[in-house]
Amino acid sequence: MRSLCVSVVLLQFFETCLSQFPRPCANSEGLQTKECCPVWDGDGSACGALSGRGFCTEVLVSDEPHGLQYPHSGIDDRERWPLVFFNRTCRCAGNYGGFNCGECRFGYWGPNCAEYRESVRRNILTLSTAEQQKFISYLNLAKNTISRDYVIATATRAEMGENGENPMFSDISTYDLFVWMHYYVSRDTFLGGPGNVWRDIDFAHESAAFLPWHRVFLLYWENEIRKLTGDLNFTIPYWDWRDAQSCEVCTDALMGGRSPLNPNLISPSSVFSSWKVICTQPEEYNSREALCNATGEGPLLRNPGNHDQNRVPRIPTAADVEFTVGLPEYETGPMDRSANMSFRNVLEGFASPVTGMAVSGQSTMHNSLHVFMNGSMSSVQGSANDPIFLLHHAFIDSIFERWLRTHRPARTSYPRANAPIGHNDGYYMVPFLPLYRNGDYFLSNKALGYEYAYLLDPGQRFVQEFLTPYLQQAQQIWQWLLAAGILGALITAVIAALLVVARRKWKRSQRRKRALNYEERQPLLQSSSEEGSASYQTPL
């Protein structure tokens, strides 16, 4: 293997790796050779080839035509992803995964990735206070911890030089890594010159890949938190907002209440009040023809409910969700925001959840919650700055799951060609490394190792919502429980031994007393014999 990709120290076998750019490949040599096949430390070979985990191979991208929404070619780094950066990457075998095949794919665990394990995402409002506080502490830890494995690109590939002589990458926190990824996948295309951009492009919104892309996004985010905290039981909670009259999670105990000093800010009592947002100024980046470099741009903004009521008159209802799930077609017509009777377009929020027809000037379903939050979450490119984004998209993903289980669509229901650029079945998701095709995630989450509590049957739901938290806590402290059990057994043994010794002493004491009594009575018998008749014979 070429020497461009040096070995990285893996944290544990359960780690899962993603983009933006793995550190071993974010350098001049990686850009020049266009190869990203890092060594797996387990056997010292590229992609763990000696252990049969994977191998370094050419990247083959789909040549199926995309829609007419994007008429350009060869000017955006995201076209035919990831060929502008790399044309050789690791292809992992079996259940192995990660950018060097040193980890497991979603849902599998263990050193050989042979153990299937299903995690359950639960409603944040039903979590215990301790569980809610732990989730918030994890968010804050991720916000303030630099990612060990990944960096972001702060310039286009052309700006880095023809041979990669000017690599422009930057460190970023674990939380902000995902904010940047969401920005990067949805940003405008630079056409050359200040402000000259193509806006009708988005590799994760407004077409078929909206739901599979965000599904992978959440799975990776979940795994990054597990890596960071060592908490293998961690799952992203969801907010079931059906029929809500307000932002139920906007409290100081959860995602932050409203500041009494400024209704657009988070309450000073919340940890989120100190957060700085990134990638929230798309027009500024367009005017400079520059990428977001993840510099802090001010406080997190949110003013739920004080939005344009004409655009979003209410939060979606349970009836809206039921209508949406009942739509049989995943995509229709042009497969974009103008599609009618499309499950994806209604759920994303460009069509009515009452008629199924595309609407202009209004935001429904998924989009309506973003507008309702009236702040950082209301801009597509910067929306992931608000941690409510995670709760919201987890619930959107659960509705997607309901639709999949209801209709059991064939793979052919997902568009193979002519969807907007980036959304065809065979297109690799931008900007993930290792590579994942859109159509590969058009399947039930059962195959990906997770479930939603409210989709379980009543018995399973009881176990997950009431028994599992206590079992998980017991699992986390089993060493202490074992030590306490051993100590208790030792104490019991000591007490039992003392009782045995005490009883033996008591018995010896009783025997001594009886012996003394016998000695005191014996002289009287002898005296009587001596003083009485010589022929006296006692039967004693």
C-alpha positions in Angstrom: 0.0 0.0 0.0 1.1 3.5 -0.6 2.4 5.3 2.5 -0.2 8.1 2.3 -2.6 6.7 4.9 -0.8 6.2 8.2 -2.2 4.0 11.0 -4.7 5.4 13.4 -5.3 4.3 16.9 -8.8 2.8 17.2 -10.6 3.3 20.4 -12.6 0.1 20.6 -14.0 -2.5 18.4 -17.5 -1.0 18.4 -16.4 2.3 16.8 -18.0 3.2 13.5 -16.2 5.6 11.2 -17.6 8.3 8.9 -16.7 11.4 7.0 -16.1 14.2 6.6 -12.4 13.3 6.0 -10.6 10.6 8.0 -7.4 12.1 9.4 -5.1 9.5 7.8 -6.2 10.6 4.4 -6.5 14.3 4.9 -3.1 15.3 3.6 -1.1 16.1 0.4 -0.3 12.5 -0.3 -3.8 11.4 0.1 -5.0 14.1 -2.3 -2.3 13.4 -4.8 -2.8 9.6 -5.0 -6.6 9.9 -4.4 -6.4 6.8 -2.2 -8.0 6.4 1.2 -7.2 2.9 2.5 -5.9 3.2 6.0 -4.2 0.4 7.9 -6.1 -1.5 10.4 -3.9 -1.9 13.5 -5.3 -5.4 14.2 -3.1 -6.9 11.5 -1.1 -4.0 10.1 -2.6 -4.3 6.7 -4.6 -1.8 4.6 -8.4 -2.3 5.2 -7.6 -5.3 7.4 -7.0 -7.4 4.3 -4.8 -10.0 6.0 -7.7 -10.8 8.3 -10.3 -10.9 5.6 -12.0 -7.8 6.9 -11.8 -5.9 3.6 -9.6 -4.7 0.7 -8.6 -1.5 -1.1 -10.4 -1.1 -4.4 -11.5 1.2 -7.1 -14.6 3.3 -6.4 -17.3 2.7 -9.1 -19.9 5.4 -9.2 -23.3 5.1 -10.8 -23.7 6.5 -14.3 -27.5 6.7 -14.2 -28.7 10.1 -15.3 -30.0 12.6 -12.8 -32.9 15.1 -13.2 -32.9 18.4 -15.0 -32.9 20.4 -11.8 -29.1 20.7 -12.0 -27.8 21.4 -15.5 -24.1 21.7 -14.8 -21.3 19.2 -14.8 -17.7 19.1 -13.4 -17.9 22.2 -11.2 -19.0 20.9 -7.8 -16.9 18.6 -5.6 -19.9 16.7 -4.6 -20.7 15.5 -8.2 -20.0 11.7 -8.6 -19.0 11.6 -4.9 -16.2 10.9 -3.8 -14.2 10.9 -7.0 -12.9 14.5 -6.8 -11.1 13.5 -3.6 -10.6 9.7 -3.7 -11.0 7.0 -6.3 -9.8 4.1 -4.1 -11.2 3.3 -0.7 -11.7 0.3 1.6 -14.5 -2.1 0.7 -15.4 -4.1 3.8 -16.6 -7.7 3.8 -19.4 -9.3 5.8 -20.4 -7.3 8.8 -17.2 -5.3 9.0 -17.3 -1.5 8.5 -15.5 1.7 9.0 -13.0 3.6 6.8 -10.4 0.9 7.4 -12.8 -2.0 8.0 -11.7 -2.1 11.7 -15.2 -1.7 13.0 -18.7 -3.2 12.5 -21.6 -2.2 10.3 -24.7 -0.9 11.9 -26.3 -3.3 14.3 -23.4 -5.7 14.8 -20.9 -5.9 17.6 -18.0 -7.9 18.9 -14.4 -8.4 17.8 -15.6 -10.4 14.8 -18.8 -8.4 14.3 -20.9 -11.6 14.7 -23.2 -10.4 17.4 -26.4 -8.7 16.3 -27.8 -6.2 18.9 -30.9 -4.1 18.7 -31.0 -0.8 20.5 -34.2 1.1 21.3 -34.8 4.8 20.9 -37.2 6.2 23.5 -39.4 9.3 23.9 -37.3 12.0 25.6 -40.4 13.0 27.7 -40.6 9.5 29.2 -37.0 9.3 30.2 -36.1 9.6 33.9 -34.6 12.8 35.1 -31.2 11.2 35.4 -31.5 9.9 31.8 -32.4 13.3 30.5 -29.5 14.9 32.3 -27.1 12.3 30.9 -28.3 13.0 27.4 -27.7 16.7 27.8 -24.3 16.1 29.3 -23.4 14.0 26.4 -24.4 16.7 24.0 -22.3 19.3 25.8 -19.3 16.9 25.9 -19.6 16.4 22.1 -19.8 20.2 21.6 -16.6 20.7 23.6 -14.5 17.8 22.4 -12.3 17.8 19.3 -13.0 14.8 17.0 -10.1 12.4 17.2 -10.8 10.8 13.8 -12.1 13.4 11.4 -11.4 16.8 10.0 -13.3 19.1 7.7 -12.4 20.7 4.4 -12.1 24.5 4.6 -11.7 24.9 0.8 -12.7 23.4 -2.4 -10.6 20.7 -4.0 -9.4 23.1 -6.7 -8.1 25.5 -4.0 -6.0 22.7 -2.5 -3.9 22.5 -5.7 -3.8 20.1 -8.6 -1.5 17.7 -6.7 -2.9 18.4 -3.3 0.1 20.6 -2.4 -2.0 22.9 -0.3 -4.3 20.7 1.8 -6.8 22.8 3.7 -8.4 20.8 6.5 -9.3 21.8 10.1 -10.1 20.3 13.4 -13.7 20.4 14.6 -15.6 19.2 17.7 -17.6 16.0 17.5 -21.0 17.8 17.6 -20.0 20.5 15.1 -18.7 17.9 12.7 -22.3 16.9 12.1 -23.4 20.5 11.8 -20.8 21.0 9.2 -21.7 17.9 7.3 -25.4 19.0 7.1 -24.2 22.4 5.8 -21.9 20.8 3.3 -24.5 18.4 1.8 -27.0 21.2 1.3 -24.8 24.2 0.3 -25.2 26.1 -3.0 -22.9 25.3 -5.9 -20.2 27.9 -6.7 -20.3 28.9 -10.4 -17.4 31.3 -10.3 -17.4 34.9 -9.0 -18.8 36.5 -5.9 -22.4 35.5 -5.3 -22.6 33.5 -8.5 -24.2 30.3 -7.2 -26.7 27.6 -8.3 -29.3 27.3 -5.5 -31.5 24.5 -6.9 -29.2 21.7 -5.5 -29.2 19.7 -2.3 -27.9 16.2 -1.9 -29.9 15.4 1.2 -33.2 17.3 0.8 -36.1 17.9 -1.6 -36.0 14.4 -3.1 -35.7 10.7 -2.5 -32.5 10.6 -0.4 -34.0 12.9 2.3 -35.0 10.0 4.5 -32.2 7.5 3.9 -29.5 10.2 4.2 -30.8 11.5 7.5 -31.2 7.9 8.7 -27.4 7.3 8.2 -26.7 10.7 9.7 -28.4 9.8 13.0 -26.8 6.3 13.1 -23.4 7.9 12.8 -24.1 10.5 15.3 -25.3 7.9 17.8 -22.1 5.9 17.3 -19.9 8.9 17.7 -21.5 9.5 21.1 -20.9 5.9 22.1 -17.3 6.2 21.1 -16.9 9.5 23.0 -18.6 8.4 26.2 -18.1 4.6 26.2 -21.8 4.2 26.8 -22.8 1.3 24.5 -26.4 1.6 25.5 -26.8 5.2 24.3 -29.5 5.9 21.7 -30.9 9.2 20.4 -34.3 10.0 22.0 -37.1 11.3 19.9 -39.7 14.0 20.5 -43.2 12.9 19.6 -44.7 16.3 18.6 -48.0 15.1 17.3 -50.8 17.4 18.5 -48.4 19.5 20.6 -49.5 23.0 21.3 -46.1 24.3 22.2 -42.4 23.3 22.3 -42.7 20.7 25.0 -38.9 20.1 25.1 -38.0 23.8 25.4 -37.5 23.8 29.1 -34.4 24.4 31.2 -34.5 20.8 32.3 -34.3 19.7 28.6 -33.3 21.6 25.5 -33.3 25.0 27.1 -36.1 27.5 27.9 -36.6 31.0 26.6 -34.4 33.7 28.0 -36.3 36.3 30.1 -33.9 39.0 28.8 -34.2 38.2 25.1 -36.9 35.9 23.6 -34.6 34.9 20.8 -32.0 33.4 23.1 -31.8 30.4 25.3 -32.3 30.8 29.1 -29.0 31.4 31.0 -30.1 28.4 33.2 -29.5 26.1 30.3 -26.1 24.7 29.2 -27.1 25.5 25.6 -27.1 29.2 26.3 -23.3 29.2 26.0 -23.2 27.3 22.7 -21.8 29.1 19.6 -23.3 28.2 16.2 -21.4 27.6 13.0 -22.3 27.6 9.3 -25.3 29.9 9.6 -24.4 32.6 7.1 -24.8 31.0 3.6 -25.1 34.4 1.8 -21.8 35.5 3.4 -20.0 32.3 2.1 -21.6 32.7 -1.3 -20.4 36.3 -1.6 -16.8 35.2 -0.8 -17.2 32.0 -2.7 -15.9 30.2 0.3 -16.8 27.2 2.4 -17.9 27.5 6.0 -14.8 27.0 8.1 -16.6 26.2 11.4 -15.8 29.5 13.1 -18.2 30.4 15.8 -20.9 32.9 14.6 -22.8 33.8 17.7 -25.3 32.2 20.2 -27.8 29.6 19.5 -31.1 31.2 18.5 -34.6 29.9 19.1 -38.0 31.6 19.6 -40.6 28.9 19.2 -44.1 29.8 18.2 -43.3 33.4 17.2 -42.9 32.4 13.5 -44.9 33.2 10.4 -48.4 31.8 11.3 -49.5 31.9 7.6 -46.6 29.6 6.7 -47.1 27.2 9.6 -50.5 27.6 11.3 -49.9 24.7 13.7 -47.7 21.8 14.7 -48.6 18.6 12.7 -51.3 16.4 14.2 -51.7 12.6 14.6 -54.2 12.8 11.8 -51.6 14.4 9.5 -49.2 11.6 10.3 -51.8 8.9 9.6 -52.6 10.4 6.2 -48.9 10.6 5.4 -48.2 7.0 6.3 -51.1 5.9 4.3 -49.7 7.2 1.0 -48.6 4.2 -1.1 -46.0 5.9 -3.4 -42.6 6.9 -2.1 -41.8 9.2 -5.0 -43.9 10.6 -7.9 -43.5 12.8 -11.0 -40.4 15.0 -11.0 -39.4 13.5 -7.6 -38.7 17.0 -6.2 -40.5 19.5 -4.0 -43.3 19.7 -6.6 -44.3 16.0 -6.4 -47.9 15.2 -5.6 -49.1 12.3 -3.6 -45.5 11.4 -2.7 -45.0 10.0 0.8 -41.5 11.5 0.9 -42.6 15.0 -0.3 -45.5 15.1 2.2 -43.4 13.9 5.1 -40.6 16.3 4.2 -43.1 19.1 4.2 -43.5 20.4 0.7 -47.0 18.9 0.2 -50.2 18.9 2.2 -50.8 16.2 4.8 -54.5 16.6 4.1 -54.7 16.4 0.3 -51.2 15.1 -0.6 -50.8 17.9 -3.2 -47.7 20.1 -3.3 -48.2 23.5 -1.8 -46.3 26.7 -2.1 -45.9 29.4 0.6 -46.5 26.8 3.3 -44.4 24.4 5.3 -45.9 21.2 6.6 -44.8 18.1 8.5 -41.0 18.0 8.9 -40.5 21.5 7.5 -43.1 23.0 9.8 -41.1 22.1 13.0 -38.0 23.8 11.6 -40.0 27.0 10.9 -41.9 26.8 14.2 -38.6 26.9 16.1 -37.9 30.4 14.6 -34.2 30.5 15.0 -31.0 28.6 14.2 -33.0 25.5 13.3 -35.0 27.4 10.7 -32.2 27.7 8.1 -31.5 24.4 6.3 -27.7 24.7 6.2 -27.3 25.6 9.9 -30.3 23.8 11.3 -28.3 21.0 13.0 -26.8 23.6 15.4 -29.9 23.2 17.5 -29.9 19.9 19.4 -33.7 19.7 19.0 -32.8 18.8 15.4 -31.8 15.3 16.6 -35.0 14.8 18.5 -37.1 16.0 15.6 -35.3 13.9 13.0 -35.4 10.8 15.1 -39.2 11.1 15.1 -39.3 11.8 11.4 -37.2 8.6 10.9 -39.8 6.6 13.0 -42.5 7.8 10.7 -40.4 6.6 7.7 -40.1 3.3 9.5 -43.9 3.1 10.0 -44.3 3.6 6.2 -41.8 0.9 5.4 -43.5 -1.6 7.6 -47.0 -0.7 6.4 -46.2 -0.9 2.6 -43.2 -3.2 2.5 -41.9 -1.6 -0.7 -39.6 -3.4 -3.1 -36.1 -1.9 -3.7 -37.5 -0.9 -7.1 -39.8 1.6 -5.4 -36.8 3.8 -4.8 -35.8 5.8 -8.0 -33.0 4.3 -9.9 -32.6 7.2 -12.3 -33.7 10.8 -13.1 -34.1 11.9 -9.5 -32.3 15.3 -8.7 -28.5 14.9 -8.5 -27.4 12.9 -5.5 -30.7 11.2 -5.0 -30.6 8.2 -7.3 -30.5 4.7 -5.8 -26.9 4.1 -6.7 -25.5 7.5 -5.7 -23.1 7.5 -2.8 -24.2 9.7 0.1 -22.4 13.0 0.4 -20.1 13.4 2.3 -19.8 10.0 4.0 -16.6 7.9 4.0 -16.9 4.9 4.0 -19.3 4.9 1.1 -23.1 4.3 1.4 -25.6 4.2 -1.4 -29.0 5.8 -0.9 -30.9 2.7 -1.9 -29.1 0.5 0.6 -30.9 2.3 3.4 -34.4 2.1 1.9 -35.1 -0.8 4.4 -36.4 -1.4 7.9 -34.4 -0.3 10.8 -34.6 -3.8 12.1 -31.7 -4.6 9.7 -29.7 -1.7 11.1 -29.9 -2.6 14.8 -32.4 -0.2 16.3 -36.0 0.2 17.1 -38.5 2.8 18.4 -40.2 2.3 21.7 -43.6 3.4 20.6 -43.5 1.0 17.7 -43.0 -2.0 20.0 -46.0 -4.2 21.1 -47.3 -3.4 24.6 -45.3 -6.1 26.3 -42.0 -5.1 24.7 -42.7 -1.5 25.3 -43.2 -2.1 29.1 -39.8 -3.9 29.1 -38.0 -1.2 27.3 -39.6 1.8 29.0 -39.7 0.5 32.6 -37.4 -2.5 33.1 -34.6 -1.9 30.6 -33.4 1.4 32.2 -32.9 -0.4 35.5 -31.2 -3.4 33.9 -28.9 -1.1 32.0 -28.0 0.8 35.2 -27.3 -2.6 36.9 -25.1 -3.6 34.0 -23.2 -0.4 34.3 -22.5 -0.9 38.0 -22.3 -4.7 38.0 -18.7 -4.6 39.3 -19.9 -2.7 42.4 -22.8 -5.1 42.8 -20.5 -8.0 42.6 -18.1 -6.5 45.1 -20.9 -5.7 47.4 -22.2 -9.3 47.1 -18.8 -10.7 47.9 -18.3 -8.4 50.9 -21.8 -9.3 52.1 -20.9 -13.0 51.8 -17.7 -12.5 53.8 -19.5 -10.6 56.5 -22.1 -13.3 56.7 -19.4 -16.0 56.9 -17.6 -14.1 59.7 -20.8 -13.6 61.7 -21.7 -17.3 61.2 -18.2 -18.3 62.4 -18.5 -16.1 65.5 -21.8 -17.7 66.3 -20.4 -21.2 65.9 -17.5 -20.3 68.2 -19.8 -18.6 70.7 -22.1 -21.7 70.8 -19.1 -24.0 71.3 -17.9 -21.9 74.1 -21.4 -21.9 75.6 -21.6 -25.7 75.4 -18.2 -26.1 77.0 -19.3 -23.7 79.8 -22.4 -25.8 80.3 -20.4 -29.0 80.6 -18.1 -27.4 83.1 -21.1 -26.4 85.2 -22.5 -29.9 85.2 -19.1 -31.3 86.1 -18.8 -28.9 89.1 -22.3 -29.8 90.2 -21.3 -33.5 90.1 -18.2 -32.9 92.2 -20.2 -31.0 94.8 -22.8 -33.8 95.1 -20.4 -36.8 95.2 -18.8 -36.2 98.7 -22.4 -36.4 100.3 -22.9 -39.8 98.9 -19.5 -41.0 100.2 -20.2 -39.4 103.6 -23.6 -41.2 103.8 -21.9 -44.5 103.0 -19.3 -44.0 105.5 -21.5 -42.8 108.3 -24.4 -45.3 107.6 -24.4 -49.1 107.6 -21.4 -50.7 106.2 -23.7 -53.0 104.3 -25.3 -50.0 102.6 -25.0 -50.3 98.9 -26.1 -47.4 96.7 -27.3 -48.2 93.2 -25.4 -45.2 91.9 
